[in-house]
Amino acid sequence: MKTKFFAGVAAAALLTSAVPVLNKMPFVQSANAHQTKAATDFEQAFLDKASRQAQKAAKKYGVYPSVMIAQAIVESDWGRSGLATSANNLFGIKAGDGWTGETYTSRTREESNGKSYYINAAFRKYPTYEGSFDDNGNKLRNGVSWDANRYKGAWIENANSYQAVTKALTGTYATAGNYNKMLDSRIATYDLTQYDPKISNEAKTYTVSKNADTYNWPTDHSVAKKESSINKGDKVTVDKTITYYNGSQRMHIAGKGWVNSTVFEKDSQLPAAPSSEAPKGATKVEKNLMHNAYVYNEKGERIKDIKLLQEDNVIPTYGTKTIKNKKYYRIGENQYIAAGNIDGTMKVLKHNAYVYNQYANRDNDLKYKKGQAVNTYGSAVKILGKKYYKVGVHEYVKKANF
């Protein structure tokens, strides 16, 4: 049996990409401290470049982005390895017989029957990190030629946490006994879970809006297999929901399989107080609620048994009231919300500012200039670890620009 090593890429020797066994790692030290710390400028540049590609691949193949980013950090030394800098190859994947793309030749150390020797081997070369993460995601989902389920412990539907994933990869993806600890330390130290999708196990009933197939995995349909079907008008129970970085959702229907949330009718229920609670004789004026809002009583005290009202909805209002020198909109009998969640507050920019969506993506060409007054709604919100002010429907500007 052969074991692979990469000249100049020590961490890559952890892997079992080509073979299933590697028992020793004297050249890698495990980080024991799990305290979160700020990344250096170089590390943050790598994360900015790698995180979105990891999220795209993880969504496609149904795995955890945080784990793939941690693997890339360990295996490419933050993108500084020879393969990473010359070929955007973060995981040491060889070209192989079926590879039709570009290749990069590197000297690599291999071992057979206890003896080591060096050869020049062809590795996959990618235009960007995207291809490297895609291949790694494909490997985690589809396994190896002799065992398609080898990494099933890393699948998002099978693992409730990144720790469960890294533990499953220890002894399979890499046989080093502390591989999970190395990945865990990177994930915790650099808060890599901020890139993971949100998973809910809350059971909910939905109405199907159109005929659709269900699938065996929460992956892109091109990766999964059809499992069953549902029909328009069906009432089904969803027992697991995965919400991704771009807002899309995959849902598991009990007894049926996985679907995209687009097959369900949208919930049109408004979160505001029912009309039966409207103040008697008051004139109703509908307003756009631009920011999530708590409900308060006439003394300015939060009413805890009323749920947070969800932003980007139209709600009925019945005039305004000043409570403790602060303006509120009346939404029911002795029910009020802060006016800043509807009217907004003008703030002047200290720097030029780009506009982001609710997932911290720049999906538009909007830009505000230094000195410009911008209407902001409610208090700043945290998105992927950074604070933003909401300036429109699904539009946000970084708080640091004000």
C-alpha positions as CSV (number, residue, x, y, z in Angstrom):
1,M,0.0,0.0,0.0
2,K,1.2,3.5,-0.8
3,T,0.9,6.5,1.4
4,K,1.2,10.0,0.0
5,F,3.2,13.0,1.2
6,F,3.6,16.4,-0.3
7,A,6.9,18.1,-0.5
8,G,6.5,21.5,1.1
9,V,2.9,20.7,2.2
10,A,3.4,19.0,5.4
11,A,-0.2,19.1,6.5
12,A,-1.4,17.4,3.4
13,A,0.1,14.2,4.6
14,L,-2.8,14.0,7.0
15,L,-5.1,13.0,4.2
16,T,-6.3,9.7,2.8
17,S,-7.2,11.1,-0.6
18,A,-5.3,8.4,-2.4
19,V,-5.0,5.7,0.3
20,P,-6.8,4.9,3.5
21,V,-4.0,4.8,6.0
22,L,-1.5,7.3,7.5
23,N,-0.6,6.6,11.1
24,K,1.9,9.2,12.2
25,M,1.9,13.0,12.0
26,P,5.1,14.2,13.8
27,F,5.2,17.4,11.8
28,V,1.8,18.8,12.9
29,Q,1.1,20.1,16.3
30,S,-2.5,20.3,17.6
31,A,-3.8,23.6,18.9
32,N,-5.2,23.1,22.3
33,A,-6.6,26.5,23.0
34,H,-10.2,27.0,21.8
35,Q,-10.5,30.7,22.6
36,T,-12.0,32.8,19.9
37,K,-9.5,35.4,18.6
38,A,-9.4,37.9,15.8
39,A,-7.8,36.7,12.5
40,T,-4.7,38.5,11.3
41,D,-5.1,40.5,8.1
42,F,-3.6,37.6,6.1
43,E,-5.9,35.1,7.7
44,Q,-8.9,37.3,7.2
45,A,-8.0,37.7,3.5
46,F,-7.9,34.0,3.2
47,L,-11.3,33.6,5.0
48,D,-12.9,36.3,2.8
49,K,-11.6,34.4,-0.3
50,A,-12.4,30.9,0.8
51,S,-15.6,31.2,2.9
52,R,-18.1,31.9,0.2
53,Q,-16.7,29.1,-2.0
54,A,-17.0,26.8,0.9
55,Q,-20.6,27.8,1.5
56,K,-21.5,27.3,-2.1
57,A,-19.9,23.8,-2.2
58,A,-21.3,22.9,1.2
59,K,-24.8,23.8,0.0
60,K,-24.4,21.8,-3.2
61,Y,-23.2,18.7,-1.4
62,G,-24.9,19.0,2.0
63,V,-22.0,19.3,4.3
64,Y,-20.7,21.9,6.9
65,P,-18.8,24.9,5.5
66,S,-16.9,25.4,8.8
67,V,-15.4,22.0,8.5
68,M,-14.3,22.4,4.9
69,I,-12.7,25.8,5.8
70,A,-10.9,24.3,8.7
71,Q,-9.6,21.5,6.5
72,A,-8.4,24.0,4.0
73,I,-6.6,26.0,6.7
74,V,-4.8,22.8,8.1
75,E,-4.1,21.2,4.7
76,S,-2.9,24.3,2.8
77,D,-1.5,26.4,5.6
78,W,-3.9,29.2,5.0
79,G,-3.4,29.0,1.3
80,R,0.4,29.3,1.5
81,S,1.3,25.8,0.3
82,G,2.8,25.3,-3.1
83,L,-0.3,23.6,-4.4
84,A,-2.5,26.3,-3.1
85,T,-0.4,29.2,-4.5
86,S,0.3,27.6,-7.9
87,A,-2.8,25.6,-8.5
88,N,-5.5,26.8,-6.1
89,N,-5.5,23.2,-4.9
90,L,-6.3,23.4,-1.1
91,F,-6.8,19.7,-0.4
92,G,-4.0,18.0,-2.3
93,I,-6.2,16.2,-4.8
94,K,-4.3,14.4,-7.6
95,A,-5.4,14.7,-11.2
96,G,-6.3,11.0,-11.7
97,D,-7.3,9.3,-14.9
98,G,-10.7,10.9,-15.2
99,W,-9.4,14.5,-14.8
100,T,-9.7,16.6,-18.0
101,G,-8.8,20.0,-16.6
102,E,-5.4,21.6,-16.1
103,T,-2.7,19.9,-14.0
104,Y,0.2,21.1,-11.9
105,T,3.2,18.8,-11.4
106,S,4.7,18.7,-7.9
107,R,7.3,16.5,-6.2
108,T,5.6,14.3,-3.7
109,R,6.8,11.7,-1.3
110,E,5.1,8.3,-1.2
111,E,5.5,5.2,0.9
112,S,5.2,1.6,-0.1
113,N,5.8,-1.4,2.1
114,G,7.4,0.8,4.8
115,K,9.8,2.4,2.3
116,S,9.7,6.1,1.2
117,Y,10.5,7.5,-2.2
118,Y,9.8,10.6,-4.2
119,I,8.0,11.0,-7.5
120,N,6.7,13.9,-9.7
121,A,2.9,13.7,-9.6
122,A,0.2,15.6,-11.4
123,F,-2.3,17.4,-9.3
124,R,-5.5,19.1,-10.2
125,K,-5.2,22.8,-11.0
126,Y,-8.1,25.2,-10.6
127,P,-8.8,28.7,-11.8
128,T,-10.0,29.7,-8.4
129,Y,-10.7,28.1,-5.0
130,E,-14.3,27.3,-6.2
131,G,-13.2,24.1,-8.0
132,S,-11.1,22.9,-5.1
133,F,-14.0,23.3,-2.6
134,D,-16.3,21.7,-5.1
135,D,-14.1,18.6,-5.4
136,N,-13.7,18.3,-1.6
137,G,-17.5,18.6,-1.1
138,N,-18.1,16.0,-3.8
139,K,-15.6,13.7,-2.0
140,L,-17.3,14.1,1.4
141,R,-20.7,13.4,-0.1
142,N,-19.8,10.6,-2.6
143,G,-17.0,8.9,-0.7
144,V,-14.3,6.8,-2.4
145,S,-14.4,4.2,-5.1
146,W,-14.5,1.3,-2.7
147,D,-17.0,2.9,-0.2
148,A,-19.5,5.5,-1.3
149,N,-20.6,6.0,2.3
150,R,-17.2,6.4,3.8
151,Y,-17.8,10.0,5.0
152,K,-21.5,9.8,5.7
153,G,-20.8,11.0,9.3
154,A,-20.0,14.3,7.7
155,W,-23.3,14.8,6.0
156,I,-25.4,17.6,7.4
157,E,-28.5,15.4,7.8
158,N,-26.5,13.0,9.9
159,A,-24.4,15.3,12.1
160,N,-25.9,17.8,14.6
161,S,-22.7,19.7,15.1
162,Y,-19.3,20.3,13.5
163,Q,-17.8,18.3,16.3
164,A,-19.7,15.3,15.2
165,V,-18.4,15.8,11.7
166,T,-14.7,16.2,12.6
167,K,-15.0,13.1,14.8
168,A,-16.5,11.1,11.9
169,L,-13.7,12.2,9.6
170,T,-11.0,11.1,12.1
171,G,-10.0,7.6,11.1
172,T,-11.7,7.8,7.7
173,Y,-10.7,11.0,5.9
174,A,-7.5,11.1,8.0
175,T,-6.3,8.4,10.4
176,A,-4.4,10.8,12.6
177,G,-5.9,10.4,16.1
178,N,-6.0,14.2,16.8
179,Y,-7.4,15.3,13.4
180,N,-10.7,16.2,14.9
181,K,-9.0,18.3,17.6
182,M,-7.0,20.2,15.0
183,L,-10.1,21.0,13.0
184,D,-12.2,21.8,16.1
185,S,-9.6,24.3,17.4
186,R,-9.5,26.2,14.1
187,I,-13.3,26.3,13.9
188,A,-13.6,27.5,17.5
189,T,-10.7,29.9,17.4
190,Y,-11.8,31.7,14.2
191,D,-15.6,31.4,14.8
192,L,-16.0,29.5,11.5
193,T,-19.5,28.3,12.5
194,Q,-20.7,31.8,11.4
195,Y,-20.5,30.4,7.8
196,D,-22.7,27.3,8.6
197,P,-26.4,27.1,7.7
198,K,-29.0,27.3,10.4
199,I,-30.7,24.0,11.2
200,S,-34.1,23.7,12.9
201,N,-35.7,20.5,14.0
202,E,-39.1,22.2,14.8
203,A,-42.0,20.3,13.2
204,K,-44.3,22.4,11.1
205,T,-47.2,21.7,8.7
206,Y,-47.1,23.2,5.2
207,T,-49.4,23.2,2.1
208,V,-47.7,22.1,-1.1
209,S,-48.1,24.7,-3.8
210,K,-47.2,22.5,-6.8
211,N,-46.4,18.9,-7.8
212,A,-42.8,18.1,-7.0
213,D,-40.3,15.3,-6.5
214,T,-38.6,14.6,-3.2
215,Y,-35.0,13.6,-2.8
216,N,-32.9,11.4,-0.7
217,W,-30.3,14.1,0.3
218,P,-30.4,17.8,1.2
219,T,-28.1,18.6,-1.7
220,D,-28.5,20.1,-5.1
221,H,-30.9,17.9,-7.1
222,S,-28.1,17.1,-9.5
223,V,-26.3,15.4,-6.7
224,A,-29.3,13.6,-5.1
225,K,-31.7,10.9,-6.2
226,K,-35.4,11.1,-6.5
227,E,-37.1,9.4,-3.6
228,S,-40.8,10.1,-3.8
229,S,-43.2,12.9,-4.8
230,I,-45.8,15.3,-3.4
231,N,-48.9,16.9,-5.0
232,K,-50.3,20.3,-5.0
233,G,-52.7,20.8,-2.1
234,D,-51.0,18.1,0.1
235,K,-50.6,18.9,3.8
236,V,-47.2,17.7,4.9
237,T,-45.1,17.8,8.1
238,V,-41.6,19.2,7.8
239,D,-39.4,17.9,10.6
240,K,-36.1,19.5,9.7
241,T,-35.2,22.8,7.9
242,I,-31.8,24.0,6.7
243,T,-31.5,27.7,6.0
244,Y,-28.4,28.7,3.9
245,Y,-26.3,31.8,3.5
246,N,-28.4,33.1,0.6
247,G,-31.7,32.6,2.3
248,S,-32.7,29.4,0.4
249,Q,-34.0,26.5,2.5
250,R,-34.1,22.8,2.2
251,M,-36.8,20.9,4.2
252,H,-37.3,17.3,5.1
253,I,-40.8,16.0,4.8
254,A,-41.4,13.1,7.2
255,G,-41.7,9.9,5.3
256,K,-41.1,11.5,1.9
257,G,-37.6,13.0,1.6
258,W,-36.0,16.4,1.0
259,V,-37.4,19.4,-1.0
260,N,-36.6,23.0,-1.5
261,S,-38.9,25.4,0.4
262,T,-40.2,26.9,-2.9
263,V,-42.6,23.9,-3.3
264,F,-44.7,25.3,-0.4
265,E,-47.2,28.0,-0.2
266,K,-45.9,31.2,1.4
267,D,-47.2,32.0,4.8
268,S,-49.2,35.3,4.3
269,Q,-50.1,35.7,8.0
270,L,-49.1,39.0,9.4
271,P,-47.4,39.2,12.8
272,A,-49.3,42.3,14.0
273,A,-52.1,42.3,16.5
274,P,-55.4,40.9,15.2
275,S,-58.0,43.4,14.0
276,S,-60.3,42.5,16.9
277,E,-57.8,44.1,19.2
278,A,-57.7,47.4,17.3
279,P,-58.5,50.5,19.5
280,K,-62.2,51.4,19.2
281,G,-62.8,54.5,17.0
282,A,-59.2,54.8,15.9
283,T,-58.3,55.4,12.3
284,K,-56.2,52.6,10.8
285,V,-53.1,53.5,8.8
286,E,-51.0,50.7,7.3
287,K,-47.2,51.1,7.7
288,N,-44.2,49.1,6.5
289,L,-42.4,47.6,9.4
290,M,-38.8,47.8,8.4
291,H,-37.1,46.3,11.5
292,N,-38.0,43.5,13.9
293,A,-39.9,45.1,16.7
294,Y,-40.8,44.3,20.3
295,V,-44.3,45.4,21.6
296,Y,-44.5,47.7,24.6
297,N,-47.4,48.9,26.8
298,E,-48.3,52.6,27.5
299,K,-45.6,52.8,30.2
300,G,-42.8,51.8,27.7
301,E,-42.5,48.4,29.3
302,R,-42.0,45.4,27.0
303,I,-45.0,43.0,26.8
304,K,-43.1,39.7,27.1
305,D,-46.0,37.4,26.1
306,I,-46.3,39.0,22.6
307,K,-43.8,37.6,20.1
308,L,-41.3,39.8,18.3
309,L,-43.0,41.4,15.2
310,Q,-41.1,40.4,12.0
311,E,-39.7,43.0,9.7
312,D,-40.6,43.6,6.1
313,N,-44.4,43.3,6.7
314,V,-47.2,45.7,6.5
315,I,-48.9,46.3,9.8
316,P,-51.9,48.4,11.0
317,T,-51.2,51.4,13.1
318,Y,-53.5,53.7,15.0
319,G,-51.7,57.0,15.6
320,T,-48.6,57.8,17.6
321,K,-47.8,58.3,21.3
322,T,-44.8,59.8,23.1
323,I,-43.7,57.6,25.9
324,K,-40.7,58.7,28.0
325,N,-39.7,61.2,25.3
326,K,-39.7,58.6,22.7
327,K,-42.1,58.2,19.8
328,Y,-44.2,55.0,19.4
329,Y,-46.8,53.8,17.0
330,R,-50.0,52.3,18.5
331,I,-50.8,48.9,17.1
332,G,-53.6,47.7,19.4
333,E,-55.2,48.3,22.8
334,N,-52.2,49.3,25.0
335,Q,-49.8,48.0,22.5
336,Y,-47.0,50.1,20.9
337,I,-43.8,49.7,18.9
338,A,-40.9,52.1,18.6
339,A,-41.4,54.5,15.7
340,G,-37.7,54.0,14.6
341,N,-38.7,50.6,13.3
342,I,-41.0,52.3,10.9
343,D,-39.9,55.8,10.2
344,G,-36.2,55.3,10.6
345,T,-33.5,57.7,11.8
346,M,-31.3,59.8,9.6
347,K,-27.6,59.2,10.0
348,V,-24.7,60.8,8.2
349,L,-22.0,58.6,6.6
350,K,-18.4,59.2,7.6
351,H,-17.1,56.9,4.8
352,N,-18.3,55.7,1.4
353,A,-20.5,52.7,1.9
354,Y,-21.6,49.7,-0.1
355,V,-25.1,48.2,0.3
356,Y,-25.4,44.6,1.4
357,N,-28.4,42.2,1.5
358,Q,-29.5,40.4,4.7
359,Y,-26.9,37.7,4.2
360,A,-24.0,40.2,4.0
361,N,-23.7,39.7,0.2
362,R,-23.2,42.5,-2.3
363,D,-25.9,41.6,-4.8
364,N,-26.4,45.1,-6.1
365,D,-24.5,48.1,-7.4
366,L,-25.8,50.5,-4.7
367,K,-23.3,52.7,-3.0
368,Y,-23.6,55.7,-0.7
369,K,-21.0,58.5,-0.5
370,K,-19.3,60.0,2.5
371,G,-21.3,62.9,4.0
372,Q,-24.6,61.5,2.6
373,A,-27.6,61.3,5.0
374,V,-29.1,57.8,5.1
375,N,-32.3,56.7,6.8
376,T,-31.6,53.8,9.1
377,Y,-34.2,51.6,10.8
378,G,-34.0,50.4,14.3
379,S,-30.8,49.4,16.1
380,A,-27.8,47.8,14.4
381,V,-28.1,44.1,13.7
382,K,-25.3,41.5,13.6
383,I,-24.7,39.6,10.3
384,L,-21.8,37.1,10.1
385,G,-20.1,38.7,13.0
386,K,-20.3,42.3,11.8
387,K,-22.9,45.0,12.7
388,Y,-25.1,46.7,10.1
389,Y,-27.8,49.3,9.9
390,K,-30.8,48.4,7.9
391,V,-31.5,51.1,5.2
392,G,-34.2,49.4,3.1
393,V,-35.9,46.2,2.4
394,H,-33.1,43.6,2.4
395,E,-30.6,46.4,2.3
396,Y,-27.9,47.0,4.9
397,V,-24.9,49.3,5.4
398,K,-22.0,48.5,7.8
399,K,-22.3,50.4,11.1
400,A,-18.6,51.3,11.0
401,N,-19.3,53.6,8.0
402,F,-21.4,56.0,10.2
